[in-house]
Amino acid sequence: MVAIKQFKTDEGQVFASIFSEAGQSLLMNVCKGHGGSEQDFNSVIKFSLAQMKHKKLKYWLSDLSEVESNTVPDVKSLLDKLVIRLKGSQLKKFSLVSNTSLGERRHLENIISKSGVEFKTFSNFAKASEWLLVPDLESKEWEESQIGRASCRERV
């Protein structure tokens, strides 16, 4: 995992760090503490999507579990812009880690699903990573992988 960039608030506090793992075609955002302004969050989203496009990454993991929810700006506006941006992306799957309620997370899933990107929310990082990066044994990706092909040859 390679650190790419940090985003800071006007007060100089880091609120978002961006990491990339090309081998897994993954971009990861980790946001902490007091969130930035709506413009700050938009900058993180724009930068992340630009990185995914430039590096041809297919998976995005965003961890907002340590963001104080009362500091997040206009969520509806951010989500509307995110859905529009995701529609034009090459992204396959997007997972979000959040400490919000299950009902709030399901609401996010309903909104983001309009983008056409496979999206799911989780309350912990491990489950979000697993869903995002570990293919189902019966999925096309598994069969096309080097390991999947080797497993199929061994069974024959």
C-alpha positions as protocol buffer text, in pm:
chain_id: "A"
residue {
  index: 1
  type: MET
  ca { x: 0 y: 0 z: 0 }
}
residue {
  index: 2
  type: VAL
  ca { x: 147 y: 334 z: -105 }
}
residue {
  index: 3
  type: ALA
  ca { x: 49 y: 667 z: 49 }
}
residue {
  index: 4
  type: ILE
  ca { x: -46 y: 911 z: -226 }
}
residue {
  index: 5
  type: LYS
  ca { x: -179 y: 1228 z: -66 }
}
residue {
  index: 6
  type: GLN
  ca { x: -311 y: 1387 z: 251 }
}
residue {
  index: 7
  type: PHE
  ca { x: -586 y: 1646 z: 268 }
}
residue {
  index: 8
  type: LYS
  ca { x: -586 y: 1906 z: 544 }
}
residue {
  index: 9
  type: THR
  ca { x: -848 y: 2140 z: 683 }
}
residue {
  index: 10
  type: ASP
  ca { x: -797 y: 2518 z: 679 }
}
residue {
  index: 11
  type: GLU
  ca { x: -658 y: 2475 z: 1032 }
}
residue {
  index: 12
  type: GLY
  ca { x: -389 y: 2238 z: 904 }
}
residue {
  index: 13
  type: GLN
  ca { x: -534 y: 1916 z: 1048 }
}
residue {
  index: 14
  type: VAL
  ca { x: -520 y: 1605 z: 830 }
}
residue {
  index: 15
  type: PHE
  ca { x: -873 y: 1482 z: 768 }
}
residue {
  index: 16
  type: ALA
  ca { x: -816 y: 1245 z: 474 }
}
residue {
  index: 17
  type: SER
  ca { x: -531 y: 1023 z: 358 }
}
residue {
  index: 18
  type: ILE
  ca { x: -530 y: 849 z: 21 }
}
residue {
  index: 19
  type: PHE
  ca { x: -352 y: 517 z: -44 }
}
residue {
  index: 20
  type: SER
  ca { x: -318 y: 299 z: -351 }
}
residue {
  index: 21
  type: GLU
  ca { x: -241 y: -67 z: -409 }
}
residue {
  index: 22
  type: ALA
  ca { x: -195 y: -126 z: -782 }
}
residue {
  index: 23
  type: GLY
  ca { x: -161 y: -504 z: -743 }
}
residue {
  index: 24
  type: GLN
  ca { x: -517 y: -521 z: -612 }
}
residue {
  index: 25
  type: SER
  ca { x: -643 y: -237 z: -833 }
}
residue {
  index: 26
  type: LEU
  ca { x: -742 y: -57 z: -511 }
}
residue {
  index: 27
  type: LEU
  ca { x: -768 y: 302 z: -395 }
}
residue {
  index: 28
  type: MET
  ca { x: -834 y: 363 z: -26 }
}
residue {
  index: 29
  type: ASN
  ca { x: -940 y: 680 z: 155 }
}
residue {
  index: 30
  type: VAL
  ca { x: -916 y: 706 z: 532 }
}
residue {
  index: 31
  type: CYS
  ca { x: -1087 y: 1006 z: 692 }
}
residue {
  index: 32
  type: LYS
  ca { x: -1049 y: 1091 z: 1061 }
}
residue {
  index: 33
  type: GLY
  ca { x: -1155 y: 1337 z: 1325 }
}
residue {
  index: 34
  type: HIS
  ca { x: -1321 y: 1658 z: 1228 }
}
residue {
  index: 35
  type: GLY
  ca { x: -1422 y: 1649 z: 865 }
}
residue {
  index: 36
  type: GLY
  ca { x: -1344 y: 1930 z: 631 }
}
residue {
  index: 37
  type: SER
  ca { x: -1586 y: 2154 z: 449 }
}
residue {
  index: 38
  type: GLU
  ca { x: -1805 y: 2038 z: 161 }
}
residue {
  index: 39
  type: GLN
  ca { x: -1539 y: 2174 z: -74 }
}
residue {
  index: 40
  type: ASP
  ca { x: -1273 y: 1970 z: 111 }
}
residue {
  index: 41
  type: PHE
  ca { x: -1474 y: 1648 z: 75 }
}
residue {
  index: 42
  type: ASN
  ca { x: -1538 y: 1726 z: -291 }
}
residue {
  index: 43
  type: SER
  ca { x: -1163 y: 1768 z: -339 }
}
residue {
  index: 44
  type: VAL
  ca { x: -1101 y: 1422 z: -189 }
}
residue {
  index: 45
  type: ILE
  ca { x: -1368 y: 1266 z: -413 }
}
residue {
  index: 46
  type: LYS
  ca { x: -1242 y: 1440 z: -729 }
}
residue {
  index: 47
  type: PHE
  ca { x: -881 y: 1347 z: -655 }
}
residue {
  index: 48
  type: SER
  ca { x: -976 y: 986 z: -578 }
}
residue {
  index: 49
  type: LEU
  ca { x: -1174 y: 942 z: -898 }
}
residue {
  index: 50
  type: ALA
  ca { x: -898 y: 1106 z: -1104 }
}
residue {
  index: 51
  type: GLN
  ca { x: -643 y: 865 z: -952 }
}
residue {
  index: 52
  type: MET
  ca { x: -867 y: 566 z: -1025 }
}
residue {
  index: 53
  type: LYS
  ca { x: -910 y: 678 z: -1385 }
}
residue {
  index: 54
  type: HIS
  ca { x: -540 y: 751 z: -1436 }
}
residue {
  index: 55
  type: LYS
  ca { x: -423 y: 425 z: -1276 }
}
residue {
  index: 56
  type: LYS
  ca { x: -718 y: 221 z: -1411 }
}
residue {
  index: 57
  type: LEU
  ca { x: -816 y: 108 z: -1060 }
}
residue {
  index: 58
  type: LYS
  ca { x: -1138 y: -89 z: -1019 }
}
residue {
  index: 59
  type: TYR
  ca { x: -1196 y: -94 z: -642 }
}
residue {
  index: 60
  type: TRP
  ca { x: -1248 y: 187 z: -393 }
}
residue {
  index: 61
  type: LEU
  ca { x: -1254 y: 152 z: -14 }
}
residue {
  index: 62
  type: SER
  ca { x: -1347 y: 460 z: 184 }
}
residue {
  index: 63
  type: ASP
  ca { x: -1322 y: 450 z: 563 }
}
residue {
  index: 64
  type: LEU
  ca { x: -1527 y: 722 z: 733 }
}
residue {
  index: 65
  type: SER
  ca { x: -1568 y: 533 z: 1059 }
}
residue {
  index: 66
  type: GLU
  ca { x: -1361 y: 783 z: 1257 }
}
residue {
  index: 67
  type: VAL
  ca { x: -1521 y: 1098 z: 1118 }
}
residue {
  index: 68
  type: GLU
  ca { x: -1739 y: 1278 z: 1367 }
}
residue {
  index: 69
  type: SER
  ca { x: -2076 y: 1268 z: 1195 }
}
residue {
  index: 70
  type: ASN
  ca { x: -2182 y: 1611 z: 1320 }
}
residue {
  index: 71
  type: THR
  ca { x: -1891 y: 1768 z: 1129 }
}
residue {
  index: 72
  type: VAL
  ca { x: -1983 y: 1631 z: 784 }
}
residue {
  index: 73
  type: PRO
  ca { x: -2118 y: 1903 z: 554 }
}
residue {
  index: 74
  type: ASP
  ca { x: -2427 y: 1881 z: 333 }
}
residue {
  index: 75
  type: VAL
  ca { x: -2437 y: 1505 z: 274 }
}
residue {
  index: 76
  type: LYS
  ca { x: -2716 y: 1516 z: 14 }
}
residue {
  index: 77
  type: SER
  ca { x: -2522 y: 1754 z: -209 }
}
residue {
  index: 78
  type: LEU
  ca { x: -2206 y: 1541 z: -176 }
}
residue {
  index: 79
  type: LEU
  ca { x: -2397 y: 1223 z: -261 }
}
residue {
  index: 80
  type: ASP
  ca { x: -2568 y: 1376 z: -564 }
}
residue {
  index: 81
  type: LYS
  ca { x: -2231 y: 1488 z: -702 }
}
residue {
  index: 82
  type: LEU
  ca { x: -2073 y: 1152 z: -620 }
}
residue {
  index: 83
  type: VAL
  ca { x: -2343 y: 957 z: -807 }
}
residue {
  index: 84
  type: ILE
  ca { x: -2289 y: 1173 z: -1117 }
}
residue {
  index: 85
  type: ARG
  ca { x: -1912 y: 1126 z: -1100 }
}
residue {
  index: 86
  type: LEU
  ca { x: -1937 y: 751 z: -1044 }
}
residue {
  index: 87
  type: LYS
  ca { x: -2155 y: 709 z: -1353 }
}
residue {
  index: 88
  type: GLY
  ca { x: -1863 y: 815 z: -1570 }
}
residue {
  index: 89
  type: SER
  ca { x: -1601 y: 606 z: -1391 }
}
residue {
  index: 90
  type: GLN
  ca { x: -1446 y: 266 z: -1462 }
}
residue {
  index: 91
  type: LEU
  ca { x: -1504 y: 164 z: -1102 }
}
residue {
  index: 92
  type: LYS
  ca { x: -1643 y: -187 z: -1045 }
}
residue {
  index: 93
  type: LYS
  ca { x: -1694 y: -195 z: -667 }
}
residue {
  index: 94
  type: PHE
  ca { x: -1702 y: 62 z: -390 }
}
residue {
  index: 95
  type: SER
  ca { x: -1721 y: -15 z: -19 }
}
residue {
  index: 96
  type: LEU
  ca { x: -1769 y: 235 z: 260 }
}
residue {
  index: 97
  type: VAL
  ca { x: -1692 y: 188 z: 629 }
}
residue {
  index: 98
  type: SER
  ca { x: -1911 y: 404 z: 849 }
}
residue {
  index: 99
  type: ASN
  ca { x: -2018 y: 419 z: 1212 }
}
residue {
  index: 100
  type: THR
  ca { x: -2367 y: 540 z: 1119 }
}
residue {
  index: 101
  type: SER
  ca { x: -2675 y: 329 z: 1184 }
}
residue {
  index: 102
  type: LEU
  ca { x: -2771 y: 38 z: 960 }
}
residue {
  index: 103
  type: GLY
  ca { x: -3071 y: 237 z: 836 }
}
residue {
  index: 104
  type: GLU
  ca { x: -2850 y: 530 z: 735 }
}
residue {
  index: 105
  type: ARG
  ca { x: -2605 y: 297 z: 562 }
}
residue {
  index: 106
  type: ARG
  ca { x: -2887 y: 127 z: 366 }
}
residue {
  index: 107
  type: HIS
  ca { x: -3009 y: 472 z: 262 }
}
residue {
  index: 108
  type: LEU
  ca { x: -2659 y: 545 z: 125 }
}
residue {
  index: 109
  type: GLU
  ca { x: -2663 y: 214 z: -63 }
}
residue {
  index: 110
  type: ASN
  ca { x: -2993 y: 306 z: -228 }
}
residue {
  index: 111
  type: ILE
  ca { x: -2860 y: 643 z: -341 }
}
residue {
  index: 112
  type: ILE
  ca { x: -2518 y: 525 z: -463 }
}
residue {
  index: 113
  type: SER
  ca { x: -2671 y: 225 z: -644 }
}
residue {
  index: 114
  type: LYS
  ca { x: -2811 y: 477 z: -896 }
}
residue {
  index: 115
  type: SER
  ca { x: -2455 y: 523 z: -1022 }
}
residue {
  index: 116
  type: GLY
  ca { x: -2433 y: 170 z: -1162 }
}
residue {
  index: 117
  type: VAL
  ca { x: -2130 y: 89 z: -941 }
}
residue {
  index: 118
  type: GLU
  ca { x: -2165 y: -209 z: -708 }
}
residue {
  index: 119
  type: PHE
  ca { x: -2171 y: -47 z: -364 }
}
residue {
  index: 120
  type: LYS
  ca { x: -2206 y: -168 z: -7 }
}
residue {
  index: 121
  type: THR
  ca { x: -2156 y: -18 z: 339 }
}
residue {
  index: 122
  type: PHE
  ca { x: -2004 y: -184 z: 644 }
}
residue {
  index: 123
  type: SER
  ca { x: -1950 y: -109 z: 1009 }
}
residue {
  index: 124
  type: ASN
  ca { x: -1596 y: -250 z: 1010 }
}
residue {
  index: 125
  type: PHE
  ca { x: -1293 y: -238 z: 786 }
}
residue {
  index: 126
  type: ALA
  ca { x: -1227 y: -614 z: 764 }
}
residue {
  index: 127
  type: LYS
  ca { x: -1572 y: -695 z: 624 }
}
residue {
  index: 128
  type: ALA
  ca { x: -1555 y: -405 z: 379 }
}
residue {
  index: 129
  type: SER
  ca { x: -1214 y: -522 z: 251 }
}
residue {
  index: 130
  type: GLU
  ca { x: -1327 y: -882 z: 218 }
}
residue {
  index: 131
  type: TRP
  ca { x: -1642 y: -793 z: 24 }
}
residue {
  index: 132
  type: LEU
  ca { x: -1447 y: -560 z: -201 }
}
residue {
  index: 133
  type: LEU
  ca { x: -1143 y: -771 z: -281 }
}
residue {
  index: 134
  type: VAL
  ca { x: -1221 y: -1140 z: -228 }
}
residue {
  index: 135
  type: PRO
  ca { x: -1421 y: -1279 z: -521 }
}
residue {
  index: 136
  type: ASP
  ca { x: -1696 y: -1534 z: -472 }
}
residue {
  index: 137
  type: LEU
  ca { x: -1571 y: -1882 z: -558 }
}
residue {
  index: 138
  type: GLU
  ca { x: -1824 y: -1899 z: -840 }
}
residue {
  index: 139
  type: SER
  ca { x: -1759 y: -1554 z: -984 }
}
residue {
  index: 140
  type: LYS
  ca { x: -1618 y: -1492 z: -1329 }
}
residue {
  index: 141
  type: GLU
  ca { x: -1322 y: -1301 z: -1178 }
}
residue {
  index: 142
  type: TRP
  ca { x: -1220 y: -1604 z: -975 }
}
residue {
  index: 143
  type: GLU
  ca { x: -1231 y: -1834 z: -1275 }
}
residue {
  index: 144
  type: GLU
  ca { x: -1026 y: -1587 z: -1482 }
}
residue {
  index: 145
  type: SER
  ca { x: -758 y: -1546 z: -1214 }
}
residue {
  index: 146
  type: GLN
  ca { x: -433 y: -1744 z: -1215 }
}
residue {
  index: 147
  type: ILE
  ca { x: -530 y: -1918 z: -891 }
}
residue {
  index: 148
  type: GLY
  ca { x: -880 y: -2001 z: -1013 }
}
residue {
  index: 149
  type: ARG
  ca { x: -748 y: -2155 z: -1336 }
}
residue {
  index: 150
  type: ALA
  ca { x: -493 y: -2358 z: -1139 }
}
residue {
  index: 151
  type: SER
  ca { x: -766 y: -2485 z: -908 }
}
residue {
  index: 152
  type: CYS
  ca { x: -980 y: -2591 z: -1202 }
}
residue {
  index: 153
  type: ARG
  ca { x: -687 y: -2783 z: -1359 }
}
residue {
  index: 154
  type: GLU
  ca { x: -618 y: -2963 z: -1031 }
}
residue {
  index: 155
  type: ARG
  ca { x: -977 y: -3089 z: -1014 }
}
residue {
  index: 156
  type: VAL
  ca { x: -958 y: -3240 z: -1362 }
}
